[in-house]
Amino acid sequence: MVSRSQYAHRDSKNVEAETAGKTLQATQGQADPAAALRAGALVWIRLASDPVVQRILLIDAPSVIGWERWREMEQRYALGMLRAALEATRAFGPELVDVFAHALLASLNEVALLVARSDDPGTATRTAETVVDELLRRLLR
């Protein structure tokens, strides 16, 4: 369980920006856009096991800050990164990138929620990593 002081401390440090930064950092140095996309997605799945990330970004965000603000954050950080990554892979025509980015974001967030709500986060994270890796492998062939 996350204490109020942990919540307030990490919230004040802008957890969404921290998470985006860690995701971006994982993609740096990847020559292949598909490999960069995988690296960023897998970092997000791993971060979903962090109790503060769970509480602030996955569980409380839509109800605490409101759905519209939460969607703005998603647009600014996650969706924008996914759009850019999918464009770089050239796996889809430009007219499909936005729809695939939304579909991928929804999938990644649902898998992250499974990790966040699991009684065994270690096993859930390993399983989620396998599933996300396979999803991206099939999507980007």
N, C-alpha and C positions, 0 to 999 in steps of 0.2 A: 504494500500500500504506500502511496506517495503522501508524505506529510504536507500540510499547508505551507510550511516554510520552504520545503524543497520545490513545491509547485510555484510559489511566488518567486523564489530565487531564479529558477530556470526560466519561468515565464518572463521575468524582467530581462533575461539575456536573449530573448527573442528566439525561442526554440525552433520556430519554423525556419528562420534564417540559418541557424546552426545546422539543422537537418539538410537544408538545401546545400549548404557549404560542404558538408561531408559527402553528400551525393555527388556534387560536382568534382570534388577532390578525387573521388574514386574513378572518375572518368578521364582524368587528365593523364596524358602519356599513352593513351590507348590509340593506336594508329587506325584501327578498324572501327568504324562507327557502330557496328553491331556489337562489338566487344565492349565499347564504351557504354552503350545502352544497357547491356547485361550487367556490367559492373555497378552502374548507378541503381538499377532496379534491385540488385541483390543487397546493396547497402541499405536501401529503404526497408527491405524485409528484415534485415538484421536489427535495424534501429527500432523496429516495431516491438522488440522484446524489452526495450528500455521503458520502465514504468512511467517516467515523466513524459516521454514522447507519446506513449500510449494515452495517458490522461489528457495531455494538452492538445495533441494533433488528431488523435483517432477517436477518442470517446467523447470528450467534453466540447471540443471546438464548435461543432455545428450548433449546439444548444446554448453555449456560453456566449459566443461572439455573434451568433446569428448565422443563418444559412448563407445569406448574401455575402457577408464578410468572409466566411469560410471559403466560399467559392472564389472570391477575389484572391485569397491566399493561394488556393489551388491553381488558379490561372497564372498568377505571378511566378510561382515556383515550379510546381510539379508539371502542370500541363505544358507550360512554355518549354521546359527542358525536354519533355517527351516529344513535342512537335519538332523541335530542332534536331533531336536524335533520329527521329523517324525520317525527316527530310534528308539528313546526312546519309542514311543507309540506302536511300533511293530504292527501297523495296516496294514502294507504292507511287502511283501517280500523284501529282500535287493536289488534285481534287479529293483524294482519299486520306491524306495525311491527318487532317483535323479529326475526322471520324475515328480513325485508328488510334490516334493519341487519346481521345476520350475513352475509347473501349479499353485501351491498355491501362490507363489511369484507374478506371473502375476495377479492373481485374487486380491490379497491384494493391489497391486500397482494401479490397475484400480479402485478399490473402494476408495483408498486414493485420487486418482485424482478427482473422483466425489465429494468428500468432499472439496478438495482444490478449485475446480472451482464453488462450489455452492454459490448462492446468500444468502442462509440461512445455514451457517455452523453448527449451533446447531442442526437443524432438520436433516441435511444431516449426521452429525456424529451419531446421535441416530439411524437413519435408517441403516446406514452402520454397526454399531455395531450389530444390530439385524441380518442383512444379514450374516456378517462374523461368528457370533456365530452359526447360523443355518448351514452355509456351513461346518464349522468344525465339528459340531455335526453329520451331515450326512456322512462326509468323514471318520470320525474316529469311526464309530459304530462297 
